Amino acid sequence: MSNSPLVSYTKLSPNHSGKRKHAIDTISIHCMAGDLTVESCGNLFASPSRKASSNYGIGSDGRIGLYVEECNRSWCTSSSSNDNRAITIEVANNGGANQGWPVSDAAYRSLIALLVDICQRNGVKRLLWKGDKSLIGQVDKQNMTVHRWFAAKACPGDWLYSRHGQIAAEVNKRLEAAKAGKDEETMDTKQLTSCADTGDNPSAWAKEATDYCKRKGIFAGDGAGNYGWQKPITREATAQIIYNLLEAAGMLEKLPDVK
C-alpha cells in the first residue's frame, strides 16, 4: 500500500492504531476549523496528548501533508470502524464558522487531485454521496462519510458538506477520463502487438499481391523475414516503397522534378 505522490510535506504522527483492519473503500473529508499550514497541522498531530490525527492535510496554499500512512488507521472521525476503512483528510479553512468553514480555491483543487489519486491507487472506481447517515458502511451506495455522523461536531463544516456531491462528480469525471485514456492506450497497444505478430502472414485476399511485391523487391521487409503486412505504415516507409517500385520499373529518372 502506497501513499500519495502529491505530498509535499511529511510529519508522521504517533497517533494511530497501526495496520488497518479493513481495505480502503471510503473517504472522509474534515475541516481543520482554522487556517493551519500543513506544518502547523503536523505539529498538532505530533503530540501524543492530542490523541488525534488524519492520513492527510491540505493547507490553504494547496500543499498536501502526510501524517499517517495510508496503511495505518488514523484517529480522525471518532469511529474505529470508519477510520479503519477510510482515508481521512483535514482541509484548512480560510473563513470561520459564520461562513460554514470555507476553503480556498487552491485547497479545493488539491483536494480533488488528492481524491482522484487515492481512488486510482486503491481501486475505488467512483465516489458515491447520498448525504444519508443510514448508508454508513454500504459502500456500493455511499462511500463518503463525515465526522458529524459519528460525533456532535460540525465537521466538515457546511461549506464542504454542501459540496460533497459536487466533489464526487468532479472526482468521478477525472476518473472516467483517465480510464478512457488508459483504455484507448491499451487498445492501441493491442492493435500494434497484433500487427507485430502478423509478420509474414498477410490476409488471404492479399496473398498474391504481397508475394509479387516480395519477389520484385518492392517491399524489402526488416531483414529478418518479417514484412508486417498488417502494420500501420509511415510516410517514410511509403516513400521507400514508391522508390523501390519505380526503381524496379526503371523509372527513377523518368519522373520530372517538382518546380
C-alpha positions in Angstrom: 0.0 0.0 0.0 1.4 3.3 -1.1 1.0 7.0 -0.1 0.1 9.8 -2.5 3.0 11.2 -4.6 1.2 14.6 -4.3 2.5 15.0 -0.8 5.0 17.9 -0.3 5.4 17.7 3.5 5.6 14.7 5.8 5.4 14.6 9.6 4.3 11.2 10.8 2.1 11.2 13.9 2.4 8.7 16.7 -1.4 8.9 17.0 -2.7 5.9 15.1 -3.7 2.3 15.6 -1.2 0.6 13.3 -2.3 -1.5 10.4 -5.8 -1.2 9.1 -8.3 -4.0 9.7 -10.3 -3.2 6.6 -9.5 -2.4 3.0 -9.6 1.2 2.0 -13.0 1.9 0.4 -14.2 5.1 2.0 -13.3 8.8 2.0 -13.8 11.1 5.0 -13.1 14.8 4.4 -12.7 17.0 7.5 -12.2 20.7 8.2 -9.3 22.0 10.4 -11.6 24.7 11.8 -8.7 27.1 11.3 -6.3 28.3 8.6 -3.5 25.9 9.5 -0.5 25.2 7.3 0.4 21.6 6.7 3.3 22.1 9.1 1.1 23.5 11.8 -1.4 20.7 11.5 1.5 18.2 11.5 2.8 19.7 14.7 -0.6 19.3 16.4 -0.8 15.7 15.4 2.7 15.1 16.5 1.7 15.4 20.2 0.6 12.1 21.8 -1.6 14.1 24.2 -3.6 15.3 21.2 -4.9 11.8 20.6 -5.9 12.8 17.1 -4.6 12.5 13.5 -5.5 12.2 9.9 -3.9 10.5 6.9 -3.6 13.8 5.0 -3.9 17.5 5.5 -4.2 20.3 2.9 -3.3 23.9 3.6 -4.9 27.0 2.1 -1.9 27.2 -0.3 -2.8 23.9 -1.8 0.1 22.0 -0.3 -0.6 18.4 0.9 0.8 16.9 4.1 1.1 13.3 5.2 0.6 12.5 8.9 -0.5 8.8 9.0 0.5 6.5 6.2 -2.4 5.0 4.2 -1.7 1.5 5.5 -2.4 2.7 9.1 -5.7 3.7 10.7 -5.8 7.3 11.8 -7.7 8.8 14.7 -10.0 11.2 12.9 -13.7 10.5 12.8 -14.5 9.3 16.3 -15.2 5.9 14.8 -12.9 3.0 14.8 -15.0 1.2 12.2 -14.9 4.2 9.8 -11.2 5.1 10.4 -10.2 1.5 9.6 -11.7 1.7 6.1 -11.5 5.5 5.3 -8.7 7.8 4.1 -9.1 10.8 6.3 -8.2 14.3 5.0 -8.1 17.5 7.0 -8.6 20.7 4.9 -7.6 24.2 6.1 -10.3 26.9 6.3 -9.8 30.4 5.0 -13.0 31.6 6.7 -14.8 31.0 10.0 -17.8 29.2 11.4 -20.1 32.0 10.4 -19.2 31.2 6.8 -19.5 27.5 7.2 -15.7 26.9 7.4 -15.0 27.6 3.7 -11.7 26.5 2.0 -9.6 28.3 -0.6 -9.6 27.6 -4.3 -6.1 26.1 -4.0 -7.1 23.8 -1.2 -10.2 22.7 -3.1 -8.2 21.9 -6.2 -5.7 19.9 -4.3 -8.5 18.1 -2.5 -9.9 17.0 -5.9 -6.5 15.9 -7.2 -5.7 14.0 -4.0 -9.0 12.2 -4.1 -8.5 11.2 -7.7 -5.1 9.8 -6.8 -6.4 8.0 -3.7 -9.2 6.4 -5.7 -6.9 5.3 -8.5 -4.3 3.7 -6.3 -6.8 1.9 -4.0 -9.2 0.6 -6.7 -12.1 2.9 -5.8 -13.9 3.2 -9.1 -16.3 6.1 -8.1 -17.1 8.3 -5.2 -20.7 8.0 -4.1 -22.6 10.5 -2.0 -26.2 10.5 -0.8 -25.9 12.5 2.3 -27.5 9.6 4.1 -26.1 8.6 7.5 -28.1 5.3 7.4 -25.9 4.2 4.5 -22.6 4.1 6.5 -20.6 1.0 5.5 -22.8 0.3 2.4 -20.0 1.4 0.0 -21.9 0.2 -3.0 -24.4 3.0 -2.3 -22.3 5.6 -0.5 -18.5 5.6 0.1 -18.1 9.1 1.6 -18.6 9.8 5.3 -18.4 12.9 7.5 -17.3 13.4 11.1 -20.7 14.9 12.2 -22.3 11.5 11.7 -20.1 9.9 14.4 -19.8 12.8 17.0 -21.5 16.0 18.0 -19.4 18.2 15.7 -20.0 20.5 12.7 -17.1 18.9 10.8 -16.5 19.2 7.9 -18.4 22.5 8.1 -21.4 23.4 5.9 -19.2 24.7 3.1 -17.6 21.4 2.4 -20.6 19.3 3.4 -22.9 21.0 0.9 -20.3 20.4 -1.8 -19.8 16.7 -1.3 -22.0 15.9 -4.3 -20.0 18.3 -6.4 -16.7 16.9 -5.1 -17.8 13.4 -6.0 -18.9 14.5 -9.5 -15.6 16.3 -10.2 -13.5 13.3 -9.0 -15.6 10.8 -11.0 -15.3 12.9 -14.1 -11.5 12.8 -13.8 -11.5 9.1 -13.0 -13.6 8.4 -16.1 -11.4 10.5 -18.3 -8.3 8.7 -17.1 -9.9 5.3 -17.6 -11.0 6.3 -21.1 -7.4 7.4 -21.9 -6.0 4.2 -20.5 -8.5 2.0 -22.4 -7.6 3.8 -25.6 -3.9 3.3 -24.9 -4.5 -0.4 -24.1 -6.4 -0.8 -27.4 -3.6 0.9 -29.4 -1.1 -1.4 -27.7 -3.1 -4.4 -28.5 -3.5 -3.4 -32.1 0.2 -2.7 -32.5 1.0 -6.0 -30.8 -1.4 -7.8 -33.1 0.1 -6.1 -36.1 3.6 -7.0 -35.0 2.6 -10.7 -34.6 1.4 -10.9 -38.2 5.0 -11.0 -39.6 5.0 -12.7 -42.9 1.3 -13.8 -42.8 -0.8 -11.4 -44.9 -4.6 -11.9 -45.3 -5.6 -14.5 -47.8 -7.1 -11.9 -50.2 -3.8 -10.1 -50.4 -1.5 -13.1 -50.7 -0.9 -12.9 -54.5 -0.1 -9.2 -54.3 2.2 -9.5 -51.3 4.1 -12.4 -52.9 4.6 -10.3 -56.0 5.9 -7.3 -54.1 8.3 -9.5 -52.2 9.6 -11.1 -55.4 10.1 -7.8 -57.2 11.8 -6.1 -54.2 9.1 -3.5 -53.8 8.8 -4.5 -50.1 12.1 -5.3 -48.5 11.0 -6.4 -45.1 13.0 -5.9 -41.9 15.8 -8.2 -42.9 14.6 -10.9 -40.5 11.9 -12.3 -42.7 9.2 -10.1 -41.3 7.1 -7.9 -43.6 4.5 -6.7 -41.1 1.8 -6.7 -43.8 -0.9 -5.5 -41.4 1.1 -2.9 -39.6 0.3 0.8 -39.9 2.6 2.5 -42.5 4.6 5.7 -42.1 5.2 8.3 -44.8 8.9 7.4 -44.9 8.0 3.8 -45.4 5.6 4.8 -48.2 8.3 6.8 -49.8 10.7 3.8 -49.7 8.0 1.6 -51.3 7.4 4.1 -54.1 11.2 4.4 -54.7 11.5 0.6 -54.8 8.6 0.3 -57.3 10.0 3.0 -59.6 13.5 1.5 -59.4 12.2 -1.9 -60.3 10.4 -0.4 -63.3 13.5 1.6 -64.4 11.6 4.8 -64.0 13.5 6.6 -61.2 15.0 9.3 -63.6 12.0 9.5 -65.8 9.8 11.4 -63.4 10.3 15.1 -63.6 11.3 17.1 -60.5 8.7 19.4 -59.0 9.4 23.0 -59.7 
